[in-house]
Amino acid sequence: MKVLVAGATGAIGRPLVPLLQDAGHDVAALVRSAARADEVRGRGVEPHVCDVFDAASVRDAVAVAAPDVLVHQLTALPALLDVRRYEEQLRPTNRLRAEATPHLMAAAQAAGVRRVVCQSISFLTAPEGPPVQDEDARVYLDAPKAFAAAVAATHAMEQCVLHTDGVEGVVLRYGFFYGPGTAYATDGGTAGEIRARRFPIVGAGGGISSFVHIDDAAAATVLALDGGAPGVYNVCDDEPAPMREWLPAMAAALGARKPLRVPAIIPRLLVGPHVVHFATTLRGNSNARFKRTFGWTPAHPTWRTAFPEVLTG
Ligand SMILES: NC(=O)c1ccc[n+]([C@@H]2O[C@H](COP(=O)([O-])OP(=O)(O)OC[C@H]3O[C@@H](n4cnc5c(N)ncnc54)[C@H](OP(=O)(O)O)[C@@H]3O)[C@@H](O)[C@H]2O)c1
């Protein structure tokens, strides 16, 4: 089928494109510049230049590309999120999610695109109920201020994708990416923070993270092009784990010294409650619905064995 990717040059877009090509799909990309058009053409991808914040530009580009499926992987995140500037650094991504998504969906609808598969995040649910949540858990719209706008924009994006008449909306809530080209790579921004011992375990470190290897996220996305019901799916590995377990394991894999431990009051006062949420109250996410529906088996089922394989000192 013909697959149009928005975000083909990003952390997931890079491994996704060759997987789509290997699966026999005809791959096109929405890009924002002539330089990016040349780059994707060199990877065997048909470029379509447009401004995603201009509805008419997107509509025309999608009409010319005429894909069966549109894959939305647009984010605008720095290589390392500075927790002190969290709100400001998430703003460009919030804008893509809240403002560009309606343009993509309207263009998909006008061009008769069958399905839109859209990147979301699993770590947007409220810290209540069981330690590992499914997709029906409440979205944390009342999150601490620095994170609240990101949750609101992501929720608006999901609703737009799920409720555009005539287009099947599939929302993939990926866990925290790790692996090549991500912040959690040997040369990634977070790895640098861990090596510099600037990434401590906060309080009891009970916040539960769900990770996904970037190649598993890309493979899941290929499966989501077809079959299954439209809806929301977590795409995470099999082992959600508290910070007090995964962070020392990641430090060991990187050959770094053990992470420091700090009482929650310190980052709460110095940085803000959002970091304390991620470190102490975040819930994990179950991948059962996606596995059951799309027959996905991650090649890296647990970070526990994958970190030592993927990360080096
Ligand atoms: N679930 C997760 O954990 C998660 C999810 C997403 C990202 N991240 C992390 O965030 C970091 C950066 O992510 P990333 O590499 O995907 O890069 P990114 O800078 O967030 O860009 C992603 C894609 O969006 C495109 N894009 C960004 N702004 C755009 C705009 N205004 N108009 C059109 N296209 C736009 C980029 O195109 P250009 O090439 O033109 O910039 C790129 O193709 C990485 O460390 C990654 O691991 C984590």
The ligand as an ORCA input file, in Angstrom:
! r2SCAN-3c Opt
* xyz 0 1
  N       7.920      8.272     23.441
  C       9.104      8.857     23.577
  O       9.886      8.544     24.483
  C       9.536      9.905     22.582
  C       8.699     10.339     21.549
  C       9.186     11.267     20.629
  C      10.484     11.740     20.741
  N      11.246     11.300     21.771
  C      12.647     11.747     21.919
  O      12.790     13.105     21.584
  C      14.050     13.326     20.970
  C      13.867     14.003     19.618
  O      12.935     13.257     18.823
  P      13.010     13.154     17.235
  O      14.331     12.667     16.845
  O      11.884     12.367     16.743
  O      13.084     14.631     16.691
  P      12.092     15.787     16.557
  O      12.898     16.986     16.399
  O      11.144     15.693     17.697
  O      11.372     15.519     15.131
  C      10.525     14.494     14.786
  C      10.038     14.689     13.367
  O       9.118     15.774     13.342
  C       9.503     16.683     12.304
  N       9.150     18.060     12.668
  C       9.453     18.677     13.827
  N       8.952     19.931     13.807
  C       8.326     20.091     12.620
  C       7.619     21.169     11.995
  N       7.439     22.346     12.616
  N       7.130     20.972     10.760
  C       7.294     19.800     10.136
  N       7.949     18.756     10.647
  C       8.459     18.898     11.886
  C      11.003     16.517     12.176
  O      11.389     17.003     10.891
  P      12.801     17.729     10.624
  O      13.746     16.618     10.291
  O      12.518     18.634      9.496
  O      13.179     18.441     11.892
  C      11.145     15.024     12.361
  O      10.876     14.333     11.158
  C      14.709     11.946     20.846
  O      15.567     11.785     21.945
  C      13.553     10.993     20.972
  O      13.939      9.744     21.527
  C      10.818     10.397     22.692
*
